[in-house]
Structure formats: C-alpha cells, structure tokens
Amino acid sequence: MTYRLFEGKDHAASYWKYRISPSNHLIKEVLDFLERHGSRPFELALDVGCGSGQGTQLLSKHFTSVVGTDVSPAQLEVALQQATEPNITYRQCAAEELPFADSSVDLVTAMSAFHWFDRPRFLSEAHRVLKPQGCLALLNYTIEMELSYQDCCKHTLNQVCKEFYAALQPYRSPHLGQSSIELYKEAYGSISYPNKEWHECFWDRRVMPLSSYIGLVESFSSYQALLRDDPQRANRLSQDICDRLMSVMKVTSAETEVTVAVKYFYLLASKPQET
C-alpha cells in the first residue's frame, strides 16, 4: 500500500526550506557503485518520490538527463520553482507506475521516500525500467540526529534532542514500525541481484542554524501529525525544545549555528545483465 503524505503547500515549502539532501560524498558512493558495475556515459537518472527536488538537483551534473517524480502536485510545484538546471524535468506519477520504457534508466533512486511506497510493487517497477547493470539506490536517514556546539556538553545537548524525538514517537506512522531501517533491510533481503551492498551507519555532518534544525524536525511526518492533531501543543513543544537548547548552549539567538550529525543508511543494487 502507498502512503500519501507531505502534500500540503505549506508542508511542501517547509520541505524545501529545511529538508536535507545527501552529501556529495554519499552521492559519490552511489555513482562509484554504478560505475563499478556498469559503464559510462550515465544517461538517465530517475529520482522517485523526489519531493521538492533537493536530491534531484544533486544528480544533474552526473547524468545527461534527470527526471524527478512525485505524486504531490504541491511538492512538484516547489521543485519546478527551484529548478535551474536545463537537464532536469519533473513528472507527477506514482512510484509504482513509472512512465518509462523497459530497460531505459541507468539509476533509480529514492531519497527518504521508499518507506512510503508500496514496496514490492515499486521494486518490481524499478527492475522493469532499469537497464542491465543499472543501479537501484535507496537512501534514508533516522530522526535521531545529534547536535554539537563548540565546548558545550554534547551529552546534555542531545538529551534535550532525545526528549524532542520521544515526544513525537506516539505520532509516528504505524506503517513505519519502530524503525524504518527494518523496512530497508527487508527490501535488501528481497532483492535477488548478486551485486548489492547494505550500509547502515554513514554519518553526515553539516552546519546549520539551530532554527533550521528545529525546522528539519518539524518537517518530519510525526511532527506534522502532532501539528494536525494539536497545533498549540506542537508549537509549544518546538519552542520549549529550542529554548532549552539555547539555554544549554548559553546563547540567545536561534540563528546560532550548530553542527548536526545525520545517520544515513542505504542499499545499492545492480541489475544483472540479461542472459
């Protein structure tokens, strides 16, 4: 079953403003895998569940053509507003019904989206559209991000963050289970390709204002569920967490920059040559 979320215009705008995309180093891991098992030139990349297009843009300089797909018109509207590269296009479609010919795509990727798809149907569709030696790359990161700030006690800082995440846990979609990592591991086990890799602990660190970290957590589906259920409680929670983090950091501005460590996990799989 497919789950449709993140489709409101406000949420789409928040997605573009706060959601992070994989680092260039992580994208290089994907491209290196594709090159090891395939060959250049890289012609067509497909970013499924592209949202507002941050990840789609990262692929543009490596492929002749990149297509981002999403079911949400609001997300695609934001993606189109931000599009600058001439080789990127966007199409509205379901992840399980990709409007591409058999064996036509070099890379099929989903960045923080696969867990919302009808996973068996999507994997079958990805297999159909991938060229032989084409690559499937499914990436995601956990909500349990870690903060650090100068000489501030990291443990104390992250205890506050953990309280933020714990407050949102009851609003987590039952579809995701306790951890979406298990959904990706299950997919990895179900893929019969002989050339495949699983990576569970890839830490990506980036600097951003504290307000952007708060906005990032607010863009998660669990916070959005709380916001729909009780807007005042949701706003109080984020403000309280922000105030407490500033207190620990001994700063007075939420625009103070912090280092956010994001834990990625991902799978890579190369479709075998047809016999």
C-alpha positions as CSV (number, residue, x, y, z in Angstrom):
1,M,0.0,0.0,0.0
2,T,1.2,3.5,-0.9
3,Y,1.0,6.2,1.8
4,R,0.4,9.8,0.6
5,L,1.8,12.5,2.9
6,F,3.7,15.8,2.6
7,E,1.2,17.1,0.1
8,G,0.1,20.4,1.5
9,K,1.5,23.6,0.1
10,D,2.8,24.8,3.5
11,H,4.5,21.4,4.1
12,A,6.0,21.4,0.6
13,A,7.5,24.9,1.3
14,S,8.9,23.7,4.6
15,Y,10.3,20.6,2.9
16,W,12.3,22.8,0.5
17,K,13.5,25.2,3.2
18,Y,14.5,22.6,5.9
19,R,14.9,19.1,4.5
20,I,18.4,18.0,3.9
21,S,19.7,16.1,0.9
22,P,22.5,13.6,0.8
23,S,26.0,15.0,0.8
24,N,28.2,15.0,-2.3
25,H,30.2,12.2,-0.6
26,L,27.2,10.0,-0.3
27,I,26.1,10.7,-3.9
28,K,29.7,9.8,-5.0
29,E,29.2,6.4,-3.2
30,V,26.2,5.8,-5.4
31,L,28.0,6.8,-8.6
32,D,31.1,4.8,-7.8
33,F,28.9,1.7,-7.3
34,L,27.1,2.4,-10.6
35,E,30.5,2.8,-12.4
36,R,31.9,-0.4,-10.8
37,H,29.1,-2.5,-12.1
38,G,28.0,-0.5,-15.2
39,S,29.6,1.8,-17.6
40,R,29.6,5.4,-18.7
41,P,28.1,7.5,-20.1
42,F,25.4,7.9,-17.4
43,E,22.4,8.9,-19.4
44,L,19.1,8.8,-17.4
45,A,18.6,9.1,-13.6
46,L,15.2,8.8,-12.1
47,D,14.6,10.3,-8.6
48,V,11.4,8.7,-7.3
49,G,9.4,10.5,-4.6
50,C,11.6,13.5,-5.2
51,G,9.6,15.9,-3.1
52,S,10.8,19.4,-3.6
53,G,13.8,18.3,-5.6
54,Q,16.8,18.8,-3.4
55,G,18.2,15.3,-4.2
56,T,17.2,15.6,-7.9
57,Q,19.4,18.6,-8.3
58,L,22.4,16.8,-6.9
59,L,22.2,14.3,-9.8
60,S,22.1,16.8,-12.6
61,K,25.8,17.2,-13.2
62,H,26.4,13.5,-13.5
63,F,23.7,12.4,-16.0
64,T,22.6,13.6,-19.4
65,S,19.0,13.7,-18.1
66,V,17.4,13.6,-14.7
67,V,13.7,13.1,-14.0
68,G,12.2,13.7,-10.6
69,T,8.8,12.1,-9.9
70,D,6.3,12.6,-7.1
71,V,2.6,12.1,-6.5
72,S,2.2,15.5,-4.9
73,P,1.4,18.5,-7.2
74,A,2.4,20.9,-4.3
75,Q,5.9,19.3,-3.9
76,L,6.4,19.3,-7.7
77,E,5.3,23.0,-7.9
78,V,8.1,23.9,-5.4
79,A,10.6,21.7,-7.2
80,L,9.8,23.5,-10.5
81,Q,10.2,26.9,-8.8
82,Q,13.7,25.9,-7.7
83,A,14.8,24.2,-10.9
84,T,17.8,25.8,-12.5
85,E,19.5,23.0,-14.5
86,P,18.2,22.5,-18.0
87,N,18.6,18.7,-17.9
88,I,16.1,18.3,-15.0
89,T,12.4,17.6,-15.6
90,Y,9.6,16.6,-13.2
91,R,6.7,14.3,-13.7
92,Q,3.7,13.6,-11.5
93,C,3.2,9.9,-11.1
94,A,3.0,7.1,-8.6
95,A,6.2,5.3,-7.6
96,E,4.6,2.0,-8.6
97,E,3.6,3.2,-12.1
98,L,6.7,4.8,-13.7
99,P,6.1,6.2,-17.2
100,F,9.4,4.9,-18.6
101,A,10.3,2.2,-21.1
102,D,11.7,-1.1,-20.1
103,S,15.5,-1.1,-19.6
104,S,15.8,2.6,-20.1
105,V,17.1,4.0,-16.9
106,D,20.7,4.0,-15.5
107,L,19.9,4.9,-11.9
108,V,16.7,4.6,-10.0
109,T,16.9,6.3,-6.6
110,A,14.6,7.2,-3.8
111,M,16.0,9.5,-1.1
112,S,13.9,9.3,2.1
113,A,10.8,8.1,0.2
114,F,11.0,4.4,-0.3
115,H,9.3,3.6,3.0
116,W,6.1,5.3,1.9
117,F,5.8,3.3,-1.3
118,D,4.1,0.0,-2.0
119,R,7.5,-1.5,-1.7
120,P,7.1,-4.8,-3.6
121,R,5.3,-3.1,-6.5
122,F,8.0,-0.3,-6.6
123,L,10.9,-2.8,-6.6
124,S,9.2,-4.7,-9.4
125,E,8.8,-1.4,-11.4
126,A,12.3,-0.3,-10.7
127,H,13.6,-3.7,-12.0
128,R,11.5,-3.2,-15.2
129,V,12.8,0.3,-16.0
130,L,16.5,-0.3,-15.1
131,K,19.0,-1.1,-17.8
132,P,21.0,-4.2,-17.3
133,Q,23.9,-3.1,-15.0
134,G,21.8,-0.1,-13.9
135,C,21.7,0.8,-10.2
136,L,18.9,0.9,-7.6
137,A,19.9,3.2,-4.7
138,L,17.5,3.6,-1.7
139,L,18.7,6.1,0.9
140,N,17.2,7.3,4.1
141,Y,18.3,8.8,7.5
142,T,17.0,8.4,11.0
143,I,15.3,11.2,13.1
144,E,17.8,10.6,15.8
145,M,20.2,13.4,14.7
146,E,22.9,14.6,17.1
147,L,23.9,18.2,17.8
148,S,27.2,19.6,18.9
149,Y,28.2,23.2,19.6
150,Q,31.6,24.5,20.5
151,D,32.6,23.4,24.0
152,C,29.0,22.8,25.1
153,C,28.4,19.4,26.8
154,K,27.3,17.2,23.9
155,H,25.5,14.7,26.2
156,T,23.4,17.4,27.8
157,L,22.5,18.9,24.4
158,N,21.4,15.6,22.9
159,Q,19.4,14.6,26.0
160,V,17.1,17.6,25.1
161,C,17.0,16.4,21.4
162,K,16.1,12.9,22.6
163,E,13.2,14.3,24.5
164,F,12.0,16.0,21.3
165,Y,12.1,12.8,19.4
166,A,10.4,10.8,22.2
167,A,7.6,13.3,22.3
168,L,6.9,12.7,18.6
169,Q,7.2,8.9,18.8
170,P,3.4,8.4,19.6
171,Y,2.6,10.3,16.3
172,R,4.9,8.1,14.2
173,S,3.0,6.3,11.4
174,P,2.3,2.6,12.4
175,H,3.3,1.8,8.8
176,L,6.9,2.6,9.6
177,G,7.2,0.3,12.7
178,Q,9.7,1.1,15.4
179,S,12.4,1.8,12.8
180,S,12.2,2.3,9.1
181,I,15.7,0.7,8.9
182,E,14.0,-2.7,9.1
183,L,11.9,-1.9,6.0
184,Y,15.0,-1.2,4.0
185,K,16.8,-4.3,5.4
186,E,13.7,-6.3,4.3
187,A,13.9,-4.8,0.8
188,Y,17.6,-5.6,0.7
189,G,17.0,-9.2,1.5
190,S,14.2,-9.5,-1.1
191,I,16.4,-8.2,-4.0
192,S,17.9,-11.2,-5.8
193,Y,20.6,-9.2,-7.6
194,P,24.1,-10.8,-6.9
195,N,25.8,-7.4,-6.8
196,K,24.3,-5.4,-3.9
197,E,25.5,-3.6,-0.8
198,W,24.0,-2.6,2.5
199,H,25.3,0.3,4.6
200,E,23.8,1.1,7.9
201,C,25.9,3.8,9.6
202,F,27.0,6.6,7.4
203,W,27.3,9.8,9.4
204,D,26.9,13.1,7.5
205,R,27.7,16.2,9.4
206,R,26.6,19.7,8.4
207,V,26.4,23.2,9.9
208,M,23.1,25.0,10.1
209,P,21.3,27.5,12.4
210,L,19.6,26.0,15.4
211,S,16.3,27.3,13.9
212,S,16.9,25.1,10.8
213,Y,17.5,22.0,12.9
214,I,14.1,22.7,14.6
215,G,12.5,23.3,11.2
216,L,14.0,20.0,10.0
217,V,12.4,18.0,12.8
218,E,9.2,19.9,12.2
219,S,9.1,18.7,8.6
220,F,9.0,15.0,9.7
221,S,5.7,13.2,9.4
222,S,5.4,12.6,13.1
223,Y,5.6,16.3,14.0
224,Q,3.2,17.1,11.1
225,A,0.8,14.5,12.6
226,L,1.0,16.2,16.0
227,L,0.5,19.6,14.3
228,R,-2.7,18.4,12.7
229,D,-3.9,16.9,16.0
230,D,-3.0,19.8,18.3
231,P,-1.3,22.8,16.7
232,Q,-0.8,24.6,20.0
233,R,0.9,21.7,21.7
234,A,3.1,21.2,18.6
235,N,4.2,24.8,18.6
236,R,4.8,24.8,22.4
237,L,6.9,21.6,22.1
238,S,9.2,23.1,19.4
239,Q,9.6,26.4,21.2
240,D,10.3,24.7,24.5
241,I,12.9,22.5,22.9
242,C,14.5,25.4,21.1
243,D,14.6,27.5,24.3
244,R,16.2,24.6,26.3
245,L,18.8,24.0,23.6
246,M,19.7,27.7,23.6
247,S,20.0,27.6,27.4
248,V,22.4,24.6,27.3
249,M,24.4,26.4,24.6
250,K,24.3,29.6,26.6
251,V,23.2,31.7,23.6
252,T,20.2,33.9,23.0
253,S,19.6,33.5,19.3
254,A,18.1,30.5,17.4
255,E,20.2,31.6,14.4
256,T,23.3,30.4,16.2
257,E,25.0,27.7,14.1
258,V,25.3,24.2,15.4
259,T,26.7,21.0,13.8
260,V,24.1,18.4,13.0
261,A,25.2,14.8,12.6
262,V,22.7,12.8,10.5
263,K,22.8,9.0,10.4
264,Y,22.2,7.6,6.9
265,F,21.5,4.1,5.9
266,Y,21.2,2.9,2.3
267,L,21.2,0.0,-0.1
268,L,22.7,-0.3,-3.6
269,A,21.9,-3.0,-6.1
270,S,23.0,-3.5,-9.7
271,K,20.6,-5.2,-12.1
272,P,22.4,-8.1,-13.7
273,Q,23.0,-8.5,-17.4
274,E,20.2,-10.3,-19.2
275,T,21.1,-13.8,-20.3
